[in-house]
């Protein structure tokens, strides 16, 4: 029944106001990093791509039944992430039932999150998305793929996905710092062009999951 309810909810996303959620995980990492990121992305999407999200994002834990209320869930941070067995099962059910998880490496997350992704999808490898993938094509064009928002160590930005029956259910943005680019201007003193690039890429993610 839970899967059926979620499927009906997912099919009617554009018909009424929806909530975006931030994942509150255990392990000691700062799941609450970048507090202005999601509110700014929500405002940008509501203004520019006709979404009707509630302006304040929700907070949800990975083991909560409330997870199924949110078509888009975002995870970020710099430190350790741990999902217990019941959380892994709940995340599996959520993602296999139509949900979507966006993980944004805020530099320092990578060594922890990859092992947790492997728990959720032991038989589905992370696959790098090519620059030709539709998520980089509309509504804003990113011909070179995932943009670099903040430079830390000279590595190229990469977007990795988990696919279930050819549906992208998890997106992992690595070496990009996308969420930092969504933050208020005074937080990182980013130029307007950099912030707009980050927000446009975020809008592409939102647009893709709601239209595919």
Secondary structure by P-SEA (a helix, b strand, c coil): caaaaaaaaaaaccccbbbbbbbbcccccccccccaaaaaaaaaaaaccccccccbbbbbcccccccccccbbbbbbcbbbbbcaaaaaaaaaaaaabbbbbbbccccccccaaaaaaaaccccccccccccccccccccccccccccccccccbbbbbbbccccccccbbbbccccccccccccccccccaaaaaaaaaaaaaaaaaaacc
